[in-house]
Amino acid sequence: MAVQATLLAATPFLYTATSRPMVPLLKIGWNGCFAYSINSSRVASLQPRSITNSNHHEIVHPLGNFPPDIWGDHFITLSFDNSEFESCSRQVEVLKEMVKDMLVASTDDPIENMFLINFLCRLGVSCHFESEIEKQLSHLFITLGEVIDNNKDYDLHTIAIIFQVFRSHDVFNKFKNGDDEALAFTTLHLESSLANQSSPHQAEYIVNALCRPYHKGVPRLEARQYISFYERDESRNDVLLEFAKCDFNWIQMLLQQELSHLCGWWKESDIESRFPYARHRNVEAFFLAVGFYFEPCYARARNIYAKLTIIIGLLDDTYDAYGTYEELQYFTDAMQRLLDTSLETILDVHNEAQQKVSEEGRSYSVSYTKNELKKLVVAYLAQARWVHEGYLPTFDEYLEIALKSSAAIVSVSQGLIGIEEADENAYQWLINSDNKIHKALNIHARLYDDIMTNEDEEKRGLVCGTNSYMKHYGVTRKEAIEAYQERIEDAWKELNEGYLRPTPVPIQIPMRAVNFAHLMDVAFKHDDGFGKPEISLQDYIAKLLIHPLPP
């Protein structure tokens, strides 16, 4: 039998009908507190009500005043032409067989084969030929040394393609100047080429590469951009181009259906009125899910990941932009206890995920995610304590907590729930703090976020990493940001090394982890994409989920 209980300012604990003390819960809501309905399996947020403390003083909550949702009901009301979708599906299958024949035929020439594989990857269609490509690359890798030795006059472009396909640094040795790094070398030559470039579309391609190299981009966005570039290439293969366009539009229609369902769930769950102080970013959360994995086979995984990302956003804003320190203490304690048995209490999302993966014998994936979520809210509370005490930590103290509150590991953990290859070994690999990718992901998520959000957070009285760095090292904000950027670049190197084969877990696992780093670069390199999506993220979302490619 459910017991209704309301936490008031003057009542620090909830009691059952038998007056037995229960877990203190956060009184959280718009200018008031939530009443919680407690039973054996779930906690549902009810109506907010105004509250005062025991001295009849109104409790002031540090509202974030975030920009509103910019999408409204656009994706709920988006029309869907089933006949167009079916026609596109048939066309994709026909063109796929034609491209498959091309891939088989290309094996007679190793370089032609690598160029074709590169095109398939850049055009975003390699997922259709994973087994064929894997087999061909395995053979090519064995014979790579012989191929290069027999053709020592390959130009930089050919070597770059080989590098891109194999992710090998060694092939760049013949192009290095002294101790120059490959990155510095290629950047210098690209900038020089740009200055002398007469072709507008080649110049645009170079500018895009300098702004965000392919290996740092979100795969689906990179595919759309490359399709547009490839279309203007006079040496293009028209079958490849048609296949890439048709496949992009076909997958876009699939994603639109998924997003429409997600937005329907968001509206039915009444999240906006339950959490009016938080950022309402369901569409942006789905964009992150698509960045994590866009392939059609991961529809279920995207749904799980998007919903859990929404939950993380609500928790983040609860700690940073609404709860008082006393409330957050109660709430953190409640989270620690309830998560032991019923993580599904948060909007039923985890329960849904649990049911889906339990059928596959993978309930451990939710258990690992629960543990990471516990760590996350504890880190959130530690940061709230700094604010409450007016304490500016040293940068080392800041990083110890802030790397955990970056939510990188819990986000990737959530993303792996829907991936069948993610066994227990994969989760143990992910949470191992000695793992290079684990460390690099935390650095990426925290420092990218700090650079773009600290000024706004400082205005709200939060403890900011850049301020800690400035005080710790006696530098200016500009110098602190430059130091942050150097650390981010070092983290990219760690990610690349951690991703090199052989990996201790199936390659799909580090691949998705690296995709998370790509998302951080896209969302936070130039602005706060999640907090202020109208600046640049809106355009990315429109390209990916609204506007189809022209025939």
C-alpha positions in Angstrom: 0.0 0.0 0.0 1.5 3.3 -1.0 2.1 5.8 1.7 1.7 9.5 0.8 4.3 11.7 2.4 5.4 15.3 2.0 8.7 16.7 3.1 8.3 20.2 4.5 11.0 22.6 5.5 10.4 22.0 9.2 10.1 18.2 8.8 13.4 16.7 8.0 12.2 13.1 7.7 9.4 11.3 6.1 7.4 8.9 8.2 5.2 5.9 7.4 1.8 5.3 9.0 3.7 3.5 11.8 5.9 6.5 12.5 9.0 4.6 11.3 11.7 7.0 10.0 12.2 6.8 6.3 14.8 8.1 3.9 14.9 11.9 3.8 14.0 13.1 0.3 14.6 16.3 -1.5 11.8 18.8 -1.5 12.2 19.8 -5.0 9.9 21.6 -7.4 8.9 25.0 -8.7 8.9 27.4 -5.7 8.2 24.5 -3.4 8.6 20.8 -2.8 7.5 17.6 -4.4 5.2 15.2 -2.5 6.4 11.7 -3.1 4.3 8.6 -3.4 6.3 5.8 -2.0 5.7 2.1 -2.5 7.9 -1.0 -3.0 8.9 -0.2 -6.5 8.6 3.4 -7.5 8.7 7.0 -6.5 6.7 9.4 -8.6 7.0 13.2 -8.4 3.6 14.8 -7.7 2.5 18.5 -7.6 4.9 21.1 -6.3 3.8 23.3 -3.5 5.2 26.5 -1.9 7.2 26.0 1.3 8.8 28.1 4.0 11.3 27.1 6.6 10.7 26.9 10.4 11.1 30.6 10.8 8.6 31.3 8.0 11.3 32.5 5.6 10.9 31.6 2.0 13.5 29.3 0.7 15.3 30.7 -2.3 16.4 28.4 -5.0 19.3 29.3 -7.4 17.3 29.0 -10.6 19.4 28.6 -13.8 17.0 30.5 -16.1 18.0 28.3 -19.0 16.9 29.1 -22.6 13.6 27.3 -23.3 13.1 24.3 -25.6 13.4 25.4 -29.2 11.6 22.5 -30.8 8.1 22.4 -29.3 5.9 19.7 -31.0 7.8 19.8 -34.3 8.9 16.1 -34.2 5.6 14.9 -32.8 3.6 16.5 -35.6 6.3 15.7 -38.3 4.5 14.0 -41.3 5.8 10.6 -42.4 5.3 9.3 -45.9 5.3 5.5 -45.6 5.3 4.9 -49.4 8.3 7.1 -49.7 10.0 5.2 -47.0 9.3 1.8 -48.6 10.5 3.1 -51.9 13.7 4.4 -50.4 14.2 1.1 -48.6 14.0 -0.9 -51.8 16.4 1.5 -53.5 18.9 1.1 -50.7 18.9 -2.7 -51.1 19.4 -2.5 -54.9 22.3 0.0 -54.6 23.8 -1.9 -51.7 24.3 -5.0 -53.9 25.9 -3.0 -56.6 28.3 -1.4 -54.2 29.1 -4.8 -52.7 30.1 -6.1 -56.1 32.4 -3.0 -56.5 34.0 -3.8 -53.1 34.7 -7.4 -54.1 36.1 -6.4 -57.4 38.4 -3.8 -55.8 40.4 -6.4 -54.0 42.5 -7.0 -57.1 44.3 -3.7 -56.4 45.2 -3.0 -52.7 45.3 0.7 -53.1 42.0 0.9 -55.0 40.5 -1.3 -52.3 41.7 1.0 -49.5 40.4 4.1 -51.4 37.0 2.4 -51.8 36.8 1.4 -48.2 37.7 5.0 -47.2 34.9 6.3 -49.4 32.5 3.9 -47.8 33.5 5.1 -44.4 33.5 8.8 -45.2 30.1 8.6 -47.0 28.6 6.9 -43.9 27.7 3.5 -45.6 30.4 1.2 -44.3 28.0 -0.2 -41.7 26.4 -2.2 -44.5 29.6 -4.1 -45.3 31.2 -4.6 -41.9 32.2 -8.2 -42.3 33.5 -7.7 -45.8 35.5 -4.7 -44.8 36.9 -6.4 -41.7 38.0 -9.4 -43.8 39.6 -7.2 -46.5 41.4 -5.0 -44.0 42.9 -8.0 -42.2 44.4 -9.2 -45.4 45.5 -5.6 -46.4 47.2 -5.1 -43.0 49.3 -8.2 -43.5 50.5 -7.1 -46.9 50.8 -3.4 -46.1 54.5 -3.3 -45.7 55.1 -5.1 -49.0 52.7 -2.7 -50.8 54.5 0.4 -49.5 58.0 -1.0 -50.1 57.1 -1.8 -53.7 55.7 1.6 -54.2 57.9 4.1 -52.4 56.7 7.0 -54.5 53.1 7.1 -53.2 52.1 10.8 -52.8 50.9 12.3 -49.5 47.2 11.8 -50.4 47.7 8.1 -50.9 49.6 7.7 -47.7 47.0 9.7 -45.8 44.3 7.4 -47.1 46.3 4.4 -45.9 46.8 6.1 -42.6 43.1 6.9 -42.3 42.1 3.3 -43.1 44.5 1.7 -40.7 44.9 4.4 -38.0 48.6 3.9 -38.1 51.1 6.7 -37.2 54.2 4.9 -38.5 53.3 5.5 -42.2 53.8 9.2 -41.6 57.5 8.9 -40.8 58.6 9.7 -44.4 56.7 12.9 -44.3 57.9 14.3 -41.0 60.2 17.3 -40.8 62.6 16.5 -38.0 60.7 16.1 -34.8 57.5 17.7 -36.0 54.3 15.9 -35.1 52.0 14.7 -37.9 49.3 17.0 -36.7 51.5 20.1 -36.9 52.9 19.0 -40.3 49.5 18.4 -41.9 48.0 21.6 -40.4 50.8 23.7 -41.8 50.4 22.1 -45.3 46.6 22.5 -45.2 46.8 26.1 -44.3 49.4 26.7 -47.1 47.1 24.8 -49.5 44.1 26.9 -48.4 46.0 30.2 -49.1 46.7 29.0 -52.7 43.4 27.3 -53.3 41.4 28.4 -56.3 38.6 25.9 -56.1 35.8 27.1 -53.7 34.6 23.6 -52.8 38.2 22.4 -52.1 38.7 25.5 -49.9 35.6 24.7 -48.0 36.7 21.2 -47.5 40.1 22.3 -46.1 38.4 24.9 -43.8 36.1 22.1 -42.4 39.1 19.8 -41.9 41.0 22.5 -40.0 38.0 23.3 -37.9 37.2 19.7 -37.0 39.2 16.9 -38.4 37.3 13.8 -39.5 38.5 11.7 -36.6 37.0 14.2 -34.1 33.6 14.6 -35.8 30.3 12.9 -35.1 30.1 10.2 -37.8 26.6 11.1 -39.2 27.4 14.8 -39.4 30.7 14.0 -41.1 28.9 11.7 -43.6 26.4 14.4 -44.6 29.2 17.0 -45.0 31.3 14.6 -47.0 28.4 13.6 -49.3 28.0 17.2 -50.3 31.7 17.5 -51.0 31.9 14.2 -52.9 29.0 15.3 -55.1 31.2 18.2 -56.4 34.1 15.9 -57.1 34.5 15.4 -60.8 36.0 12.0 -60.2 33.1 10.8 -58.1 31.4 7.4 -58.6 27.8 8.2 -59.2 26.6 4.8 -57.9 28.4 5.4 -54.6 26.9 8.9 -54.4 23.4 7.8 -55.1 23.7 5.0 -52.6 25.1 7.4 -49.9 22.3 9.9 -50.4 19.5 7.3 -50.5 20.9 5.6 -47.4 21.3 8.9 -45.5 17.6 9.9 -46.2 16.4 6.4 -45.4 18.1 6.4 -42.0 17.0 9.9 -41.4 13.3 8.8 -41.8 14.0 5.9 -39.3 15.5 8.4 -36.9 12.5 10.8 -37.3 10.1 8.0 -36.3 12.2 7.2 -33.2 12.4 10.8 -32.2 8.7 11.3 -32.7 8.1 8.4 -30.2 10.6 9.9 -27.8 8.9 13.3 -27.9 5.6 11.6 -27.3 7.0 9.9 -24.3 8.4 13.2 -23.0 5.0 14.9 -23.4 3.0 12.1 -21.8 5.4 12.0 -18.9 4.8 15.7 -18.3 8.4 16.3 -17.6 8.3 20.0 -18.3 5.8 20.7 -15.6 7.4 18.3 -13.1 10.9 19.8 -13.6 10.2 23.4 -14.7 13.6 24.7 -13.5 15.6 22.3 -15.7 16.8 22.4 -19.3 14.2 20.7 -21.5 16.5 19.0 -24.0 14.8 15.8 -25.2 15.6 16.5 -28.9 19.2 17.3 -28.0 19.4 14.1 -25.9 18.3 12.1 -29.0 20.9 13.9 -31.1 23.6 12.7 -28.6 22.2 9.2 -28.9 22.5 9.3 -32.7 26.1 10.6 -32.3 26.8 7.6 -30.1 25.3 5.1 -32.6 23.4 5.9 -35.8 23.1 2.4 -37.3 19.5 1.2 -37.7 20.2 -1.9 -35.6 20.7 0.3 -32.5 17.1 1.8 -32.4 16.4 0.3 -29.0 19.8 1.4 -27.7 19.2 5.0 -28.9 15.8 5.0 -27.1 17.4 3.8 -23.8 20.4 6.2 -24.1 18.3 9.3 -24.9 15.9 8.7 -22.0 18.8 8.1 -19.6 20.6 11.2 -20.9 17.4 13.2 -20.1 17.6 11.9 -16.6 21.2 12.9 -16.2 20.3 16.4 -17.4 17.5 16.7 -14.8 19.8 15.5 -12.1 22.5 17.9 -13.1 20.1 20.9 -13.1 18.7 19.8 -9.8 22.1 20.0 -8.2 23.4 23.0 -10.1 20.4 25.1 -10.7 17.7 24.4 -8.1 18.3 22.5 -4.9 19.5 24.1 -1.7 22.4 22.3 0.0 20.2 20.9 2.8 17.8 19.6 0.2 20.6 18.1 -1.9 21.9 16.2 1.1 18.6 14.6 1.6 18.2 13.8 -2.0 21.7 12.3 -2.4 21.0 10.0 0.6 17.7 9.0 -1.0 19.4 8.3 -4.3 22.0 6.1 -2.7 19.4 4.0 -0.9 16.7 3.8 -3.6 19.2 2.9 -6.3 20.1 -0.3 -4.4 16.8 -1.8 -5.4 14.8 0.5 -7.7 16.7 2.7 -10.1 13.5 2.5 -12.2 11.9 4.9 -9.8 13.3 7.8 -11.8 10.5 8.2 -14.5 10.5 4.4 -15.0 13.3 4.7 -17.5 15.7 2.4 -15.8 12.9 -0.2 -15.3 12.2 -0.1 -19.0 15.9 -0.7 -19.8 16.2 -3.4 -17.1 13.2 -5.4 -18.6 14.7 -5.2 -22.2 18.2 -6.4 -21.4 17.1 -9.0 -18.8 15.6 -11.0 -21.6 19.2 -11.3 -23.0 20.8 -12.1 -19.6 22.4 -8.7 -19.5 20.8 -7.1 -16.4 24.3 -6.5 -15.1 24.5 -3.6 -17.5 21.9 -1.7 -15.5 23.6 -2.7 -12.2 26.9 -1.1 -13.4 25.0 2.0 -14.5 23.4 2.3 -11.1 26.7 2.3 -9.4 28.1 4.9 -11.7 25.0 7.1 -11.2 25.5 6.8 -7.4 29.1 8.1 -7.9 27.8 10.9 -10.0 25.3 12.3 -7.5 27.9 12.1 -4.7 30.3 14.2 -6.8 27.4 16.6 -7.5 26.9 17.0 -3.8 30.6 17.6 -3.1 30.5 20.5 -5.6 27.3 21.8 -4.0 29.1 21.7 -0.6 31.9 24.0 -2.0 29.2 26.5 -3.0 27.5 26.2 0.4 30.8 26.8 2.2 32.0 29.5 -0.1 35.1 27.4 -0.8 37.3 27.6 -3.9 39.2 24.4 -4.1 42.7 24.0 -5.5 42.7 22.8 -9.1 43.8 19.3 -7.9 41.0 19.2 -5.4 38.6 20.4 -8.1 39.7 17.7 -10.7 39.4 14.9 -8.1 35.6 15.6 -7.9 34.9 17.3 -11.2 36.2 14.5 -13.3 33.6 12.3 -11.7 30.8 14.9 -12.0 31.6 15.1 -15.8 29.2 12.3 -16.2 31.4 10.8 -19.0 31.6 7.3 -17.5 28.0 7.0 -16.5 27.0 8.3 -20.0 29.0 5.7 -21.8 27.8 3.1 -19.3 24.3 4.0 -20.2 25.1 3.9 -23.9 26.5 0.3 -23.6 23.2 -1.0 -22.1 21.7 -1.4 -25.6 24.8 -3.0 -27.1 24.8 -6.8 -27.0 28.6 -7.0 -27.3 28.9 -5.1 -24.0 29.5 -8.0 -21.6 30.6 -7.7 -18.0 34.2 -7.6 -19.1 33.4 -4.5 -21.2 31.9 -2.7 -18.2 34.8 -3.6 -16.0 37.1 -2.3 -18.7 35.1 1.0 -18.8 35.1 1.7 -15.1 38.8 0.8 -14.6 40.4 4.2 -13.8 43.7 3.0 -15.2 42.2 2.6 -18.6 43.5 5.3 -20.9 40.1 5.8 -22.5 38.4 6.1 -19.1 40.8 8.9 -18.1 40.6 10.7 -21.4 36.8 10.7 -21.5 36.6 12.3 -18.1 39.1 15.0 -19.2 37.2 15.6 -22.4 33.8 15.9 -20.8 35.0 18.1 -17.9 37.3 20.5 -19.6 35.2 21.0 -22.8 32.2 21.7 -20.5 34.2 24.1 -18.2 35.5 26.2 -21.1 32.1 26.9 -22.5 29.9 27.0 -19.3 32.1 28.5 -16.5 31.3 32.1 -17.2 27.6 31.5 -16.9 28.0 29.2 -13.9 30.2 31.9 -12.2 27.3 34.3 -12.5 25.1 31.8 -10.7 27.6 31.5 -7.9 28.9 28.0 -8.8 32.5 26.8 -8.3 34.2 27.0 -11.6 37.2 24.9 -12.7 38.8 27.8 -14.6 38.7 29.9 -11.5 40.4 27.1 -9.5 43.1 26.9 -12.2 43.6 30.6 -12.2 44.1 30.8 -8.5 46.1 27.6 -8.3 48.6 28.6 -10.9 48.4 32.4 -10.7 47.4 32.8 -14.4 44.7 34.8 -16.3 41.5 33.2 -17.6 42.9 33.2 -21.1 46.0 31.3 -20.0 43.8 28.9 -18.0 41.7 28.2 -21.1 44.8 27.7 -23.2 46.1 25.2 -20.6 42.7 23.4 -20.7 43.0 23.1 -24.5 46.4 21.6 -24.2 45.1 19.0 -21.8 42.2 18.2 -24.2 44.6 17.6 -27.0 46.7 15.3 -24.8 43.5 13.5 -24.0 42.8 13.0 -27.7 46.2 11.3 -28.0 45.2 9.0 -25.1 41.9 8.2 -26.8 43.7 7.3 -30.1 46.1 5.1 -28.3 43.4 3.4 -26.3 41.4 2.7 -29.5 44.3 1.0 -31.4 43.9 -2.7 -32.0 44.1 -5.2 -30.4 41.7 -3.9 -27.7 40.9 -6.0 -24.6 37.2 -5.7 -25.4 35.2 -6.0 -28.7 36.1 -3.0 -30.9 32.5 -1.7 -30.7 33.0 -0.8 -27.1 35.9 1.6 -27.4 34.4 2.9 -30.7 31.3 4.0 -28.8 33.4 5.5 -26.0 35.3 7.5 -28.6 32.1 8.6 -30.2 31.2 10.2 -26.8 34.4 12.3 -27.1 33.3 13.3 -30.6 30.0 14.5 -29.2 31.8 16.6 -26.6 33.8 18.3 -29.3 30.7 19.1 -31.4 28.6 20.2 -28.5 31.2 22.3 -26.6 34.1 23.3 -28.8 32.6 26.6 -29.8 29.7 27.1 -27.4 27.5 25.5 -24.8 25.5 23.3 -27.2 23.3 21.6 -24.6 22.6 24.7 -22.6 22.2 27.0 -25.6 21.3 24.8 -28.6 20.0 27.7 -30.6 23.6 28.9 -31.3 25.0 25.9 -33.3 23.6 22.6 -32.2 20.2 23.5 -33.7 21.8 23.6 -37.1 23.5 20.2 -36.6 20.2 18.7 -35.5 18.3 20.1 -38.5 20.9 18.7 -40.9 20.8 15.3 -39.2 17.1 14.9 -38.4 15.0 17.3 -40.5 16.5 18.2 -43.9 16.9 15.3 -46.3 19.6 15.3 -49.0 18.4 16.4 -52.4 18.3 13.6 -55.1 
